[in-house]
Amino acid sequence: MLITRAAHQAEGLCKLVDELNGRPLRFPALEISAPAQTEQLKELLARIEDFDVAVFISANAVKWGVKYLSKGRLPEQMRTASVGLATAQALAESGHQVTLVPKQGFDSEALLAAPELSAQQVAGKRVLIFRGKDGRALLGETLTRRGALVEYAEVYQRSCPEPTGDLDKKPWLDSLDVITATSNAILDNLYLLFGETQRARLQQTPLVVISERMREHAHALGCRQVILADGPDDRAIVEAICRWIVSR
């Protein structure tokens, strides 16, 4: 099965697949790197004391965001919010207390449903969203409509990896059973990396995704069999694969 997480995030899923006698094939379809320009980011974070709430949209936002903070720390009085448990865990591991994490779900919609981010609670509050460059706009736009004063700390950028050799000649291509994907950016990059010659194979191979929004996007790209995992964590993805195997 094809593991398409960014290289630094693939180890856990590959290990679980291997423990269950599967054959994980590493095929990073996303690269995460520092932003090309950091002057404005550093100026923004120099006045981080002005903000009331810091929202982190992913574990990558935590990993890269902490690098640009003075002494790697948020102000003690600042409230923190994360979109899901993996992001909350990354915050905790960086030494920060997590004030708000959705009780159910792991995306912007789930976070916005929290009473703590209602219009009554956020009106007039200064909110700093840590995200990747040109990240999804829903969270910031909704908080702005609710009266918050929102700014973005774009602490990393995403890119499509350069192809490594001719995909047509990959020995694993004919034995590929299932593909995993954990973001729409990965789906879009897979579409590019497989190219015109192998795009039909990509569309025909069963695909495991982690959200309804991703499932809709996969269908829009022409993928025919899309399997929805119960969550974004490695174990949920492996459990979805196991259910698919049993149901065949």
Secondary structure, DSSP 8 states (H G I E B T S, - for coil): -EE-S-GGG-HHHHHHHHHTT---EE----EEE--S--HHHHHHHHTGGG-SEEEE-SHHHHHHHHHHSGGG---TT-EEEESSHHHHHHHHHTT----B--SS-SSHHHHHTSGGGSHHHHTT-EEEEEEETT--SHHHHHHHHTT-EEEEEEEEEEE-----S-GGG-TTGGG---EE--SHHHHHHHHHHHHHHHHHHHHHS-EEESSHHHHHHHHHTT-S-EEE-SSSSHHHHHHHHHHHHHH-
